[in-house]
Amino acid sequence: MKTFKIGKQTFLRVDRTFPCPICKKTDWCFLASDCKKAYCCRQLDEDKPSVAGATEYVIDGSNVKDIEIVEIPQLEQAPANVLHKVYSLVIELFGLDNEHLTHLMMQRGFSLDQTYLRGYASFTEETLRKQIKTKETVGDKTVGKTVWEDLFEQNGLSRDAWKGVAGFWYDTKNQTPIFMPTHRGIFIPNRNEFGQIIGGQIRVDEASMKYSAEVNDIWKDKARVVIKHVDGQYHYTIYMYPDYDVYSEGTTPKKQLTFPNGLSFKIKTSAKYVWLSTSSKEYGCGAKNVPHYAFPDLVLAQARFDENGNGLVNLISLCQSVIVTEGLLKGDIIATQVPNTRLEKLGSTLVLAMAGVNSWKQVAYHLKKTTFARVFLAFDSDFKDNDAVYTYLKRIIEYIHQQDKNKQVSVFTWEIGKGLDDFLLSKEALTQTVKAHNF
């Protein structure tokens, strides 16, 4: 098992050798270093203590005594000014490829200027090769150097400015820092109240997505299902133990199938949006789940920084309203679309975006620091049917009222599209209205 740190505490990552004792999954969750507590990122309970958005559970850790623990040196996150300068160089170096640019403009409603203003970038095999400075074969080994140390120095940073910047780690074999995200896709910057880029998420490319199938309990030890995603369809092959014979093979758009013999399976898809992190790499750095401040174009364009990357203008002071939503990219889309729709009546509108509904407390805490008299909540429309999402919506409303009884909270609803971003991008937004329900 591999270790990482949050503050001064050391934790163990779950893996295939020892999955999470609570949700039984092999990713996301983690354990206390003494293996007496599990921190589950899926089975959340607000009545229990939490760390980094995960719920703490007391467990019997005696069955992990034979687990080998591997120490991986990790670095504390760099200050915001350094993060902003380094990420700005990353974005400038890698740029946006045509496929990602087309997606952002044709499907997400951004103009060319807006994609550059927002700072999107492409993390692909081709763009990542731009960081290679030299590459040569010495004996039977390939030795390479990256451009980062020289690039940092040329821009007034120390040569080791990569330290504490998620996405970077140190290649001890080649003695060079390297930027190597875990996934390929579109980089979505995470900005703070000054517009500084302090991290980000990756919208994962289809080719980097992973698919698996969960077989029902009766057949769990008798069959295995292999899934491939091809042209928007799921191609499945069912193998039967012990001879690994093929029972059935086919293609379906559905995520769940049942067969005459009682076997059924559900298709699981890896996350579409992941935080940029190198917590599993030597001298890497983990991500911090903090809200994203998505400002209107005219406000974000007024962000100013000194030569060290320090923010000079608190952009919140230039906004008149605030909308809270889920998803960094959704936040950006809403922020760009509000001035073009009937929501323009709200004036200059900040969109405060959380990574997921279970991160509501982080957003509520950030709202405490603002002076907005009214908060508009724009959760995905499935909160009407999804009890878990509704619970989080209710909790953030209660929390806001507890902190400031005079602050008015309104929940947006709309008729077309799952998210407010979908509605604002639809033609129906020209004729239909968004309703605000007061709580």
N, C-alpha and C positions, 0 to 999 in steps of 0.2 A: 504494500500500500504506500502511496505517496503522500507527503505532507505539504501543507501550506499554512500561511499565517493570516490572521485577521487581527490587526493591532499587534499586541504582544503574545496572543494566544496561538498555539500550534494545533492544527486539526489534521485529520486523516481523510483522504478522499476515498469514497466507496469505489469498488471495482468488481470485476467478475469473480475474484477470489472471495470477496466479502461484500455482497450488495447491502443496500440500506435495509436495516432490520424492520423498518416501518412500512415503506412502500415496495420493498423487494427489488428496486431498480438499481442499476449499476452506474448511474451517472448523476450529476447535479448535487446529490446529498453528501453529507460528510459526518465524521465522528470526532468526538473529543479525543485528545491524544492518549488518554488512559482507557479508551474504549468503553467507558461507562455511560456515555450519553450519545445519542444520535440526533442529528439535525436534518430533519426531512424537509425538502423543498416542495413536496407534492401534497402531503397530508398535513395541512396547516390547521392550527388551533390557536385562536387568539387568546384563549384562557391560559395557555402555557407560555413560558419564556421563549424568546426568539433571538437568533443571531443571523445577521445578514439576510433577513427575510425568510429564514428557515425556522421551523418550530422545534424546540428542544424536547427530547424524550429521554427519560432515564431507562437504560437497558442493562441486561446482563451481558457484560463483555467477556465472559470467561471463555467463550468459544472462538476467540480470535488470538489465542496465545501462540499459535503456530504461524501467524501472519508475519511475513518479512516486511519491515518498514524501511522504505528508501527515502533518505533525506534529499530534498531538492532545494538548493539555495534560492530564496525568493527575495525580492526587493520591495521596499515600501514605495507607495505611489509618490511620484514627483509633485512639486507644487504646481498650481494651476497655470502660472505664467510659463513654466517650462513645458508643461503638457501642450499648451496652445501653440507654442513656437514649433515644437517637434512635430505635432500632428499637422500643422500647416505645411511643413516641409514634406511630410509623407503624402499629403493630398496633391501638392504641386508636382512631386516626382512621378507618382503613379497615374494621376489623371483619370478620366473616364473613358472607357472603350465605347465603341459605337453601339454595341448591343445594350449595354446598361444605360447609355444616354437615350437611346430610342425608347427603352422601357419607361424611364422617368418622364420623358416628354409626351409620349403617346398614351400611356396607361395611367400615369400619375398626375398629369396636368401641369407639369412644370415647363416654363420657358427655358431656353438655353441659358439666359442670364441668371435665372433663378437656380439652376443646377450648380452654377459656379459660386453664386452668393452663398448657398447653403453648404457648399464644401463637400459634395459627394465625390467618391473616388471608387475605382475598380480594383478589387483584389483578385486578380486572375494569375494564372501561371505566366502569361505574357507580361503583364504589368509588373509583377514582382521581380522579374528578371532585370528590370531597369536599375535595381539597387546593386547589381553585381559590378564591381569595379575591375577586378582581374580574376582570371581563372586559368590555372595551368595544371598539368599533370607532373607530379614529382614521384618517380618510381611507379608504384601501383596505386597511388592516391591522388585524388583531385584536391587541389588547394585553391581557395578563393578568398577574396577580400571584398567588402562592400564599401559603398560611397559614404556611409553615414558620418563617420568621424570627420572626414574632410568637409562634408556639407554642413555639419554643426559648426565647425570652426569658422567657416566662411560667413556664417550668419550670426556670429556673436555668441554662440553657445560653447560650452565646454565640450571636449571630444567625447566625454562619457555622458552626454545629455540623454542618451537612450535609457539610462538607469531609472527604473521606476515608471516607465511608460509602457502600458499594456500593449502588446503586439510585438514588442522587442524582446530578445533574449541574447545571451552571449554564447557564441560558438567557440568553445574553448579549444577545439581541435584546430580551427583556422585563426584563432585569436582575433575575432572580429564580431561586432554586433550585427545582428540580422533581424529584419522585420519579417515575421513569419506567422500570420494569423492561422487559426485552426481550420477556418472555412474559407471558401472562395465565394465572392459575391460583391454586393454594393455596400460600401462603407457609409454609414449614416452617423454623422458627428453628433455627439451629445454636448450641448452647450449649457453654460451657467448663466447667471443673471447679467454678466458683462459681455456675453457672447463668446467667451473663451471656449475653445474645444478642449474638454477635459476627459474625453473617452469616446466611446461610440458602440454601435451595434453593426452587425453584418446581416444584410438580407441575403440569405444563402441561395446560391445558384441551384437550379434544378439538378445539375450533374453532381453537386456536392451533397444533395439530400440522401438520407439513408432510410430504408424501408424494411420493416420486419413484420412478422405475423405472430399473433398470440393464439395458440390453439386452446380450445375449451378443455376443462380439467380432465374429463374422461379420456381424452385422446392425447393428453400432454406428453405421456411417455411412450406413445405408440406411433406418433407421426410428427413430421417436421415440414413446414411450409417455407419455401424460398420465394421472395418477392422481388420483382424488377419493375421499374416504372418506365414505360415506353409510350411516348406520344400521348401523354395525358391518361393512359390506361395502366392498370395494375396487371402484370403478367405473373401468374402464380403456378408453382409446381409443388404438388403434395407428395412427399416421400413417406413410405410406411416402413417402420422397423419390423424385424431386425435386418431384413435383406435390402433395405433402401429401394424397394420397388416404387415405381411411379403409380400412384393411385389416380390422380387427376391432374390435368394441366389445362390452363386456359387464360383468357384475358377478360377483365371486368372493370367497370368504372366504380364499382361499389367497394366500400371499405370493410364489409362484413359479408361472409357467405356461409351457408349451411348446406350439407350434403346428405343424401339419403341414409347413409350409415350413421348419422348423428354427429359426425365431425363438423365442427365450425371453427372459423378463425376470424380474428379482427386484425386489420392492417394498421400498424403503428408507423407514424411518420416522424422523423426527427424534427427538431424545432426549425421554423422558417427564419426566425430572427434570433441571433445569439450575440452575447456581449463579446467585444474584442478583448481577448485575454491570452496571456501566455503563462498562466499559473502552473502549468505542468512542465515548464521548461527551466533549464538552469539559468539562474539570474534573470528570470522573467518576472512578470508582475500580473496580478489578478485584476479583474475589473471591479468597479464599485457601482452598485445599483443605485444611482441617484437620478432625480427627475431631470428631464430635458426641457430647457426653456426655448420654445419655438416662437420667435418673434415675427411680426409682419415684415415684409420686405423692406419697407421704408424705415423701420426701426432698426433691423439688423444691419442695414447699410450704414447706420450711424455709429456702429461699434468702433471704438478707437483703442489702440494699444500702444504702449511705449516700446522702446527698443528691446526691453527685456520680456515683452509679452504680457505685461500687467494691464488689466482692463482699466480704462479711464472713464467710462460712462456706464453707470448702472442703468441698463436699458428698461428696467421695470418702470422707472420714473416717466418713461415716454409712452406708457400704455394706459388705456382708460378702462379696459375690461380684461377678464381672465376666463378662459375655458379650460377645464381639466379633462383630459382624455387618456386613452390607453394606446401606447405605441409611439415610438419616436418619429417614424416616417409619417404616420397619421397626423401627428402634431404639426409637422412641417406643411403637409398638404392643407390642413385646415387653416393654418396661419396665412398661407398664400391665397386661399380661396375666399376667406371672409370678406375682404374688401370688394370682391366681385359679385357678391350675393346680397340678399336682403339682410343678412347679418351685419352688413356694413353699418347699420344703425348703432351697433355696439361701440363704434369708434375703433381706435387703435387697440387691437386685441392680442394679448399674450396667450399662447396655448401652452399650458404646463402639462407635459406628457410623462406618464409612468410607463415602465417597461411591461408591466402586467398588473392586473387588478389586485393581486396580492401585495403589491408595493404601495398601496393606498396611503399607508401611514407616513411614508417618506414624503409624498406629495402634500399631505395635510400639514406636516411639519413645515414645509417650505411656504405654504400658504400663510402660516402664522406670521411670517416675516413681511408680508405685503399689507397694503392698506386698502385693497379693493373692498368696496362695500357689498358687492354681490359676486358670487361664484357660480358659474354655469358648469354643470357636469354633463359630459357627452360620452357616456359609456356605450359600448356596442349595444345595438337594439336587443340582443339576446338576453339582456338582464331581465326582461319580462318573463322569460321561461326558464332561465338558468338560475337556480337557487343560490349557487355559490357566488355568482356575479352580483346578484341582488343583495346578498349579505354584505359584500364589500361596499357596495353603493350605500347601503344603509349605515354602515360603520363610518364612512368618511363624512356623511352628512351629520351624524351625531357628534363626531369629533370636532368638526368645524363649529357647530353650535356651542359645544362645551368651551371652546377657546374664545369665542366671541359671539355673544347672544344677539348682537346687533347686525351681524353679517348675514345677509340673505343668501339662501342656497336655492338654485333652480336646476331642474333636470330637463335636458333637451330630449325631445322625441321627434321622429321623422318617419315617413312612410316608405321611402325607397332606399335600399342598401342597408348593409349591416352596420357600418360605421358612419359617423358624420362626414368623414372624408368621402365615402362612396356617394352619399347624397349630394354633397356640394359639387361633385364632379359630374353628376347626372343632369340630363336635360330637364328633368322634373324640378330641379332647384330653381328654374326660371319662373315656374308657376305655383309651386307648392311652398308652404311655409314650414319652418321649424318651430315647434311649440315648446314653450318654457313652463314647466310645472313647478310651482313654489313649494318648498318644504320648510 
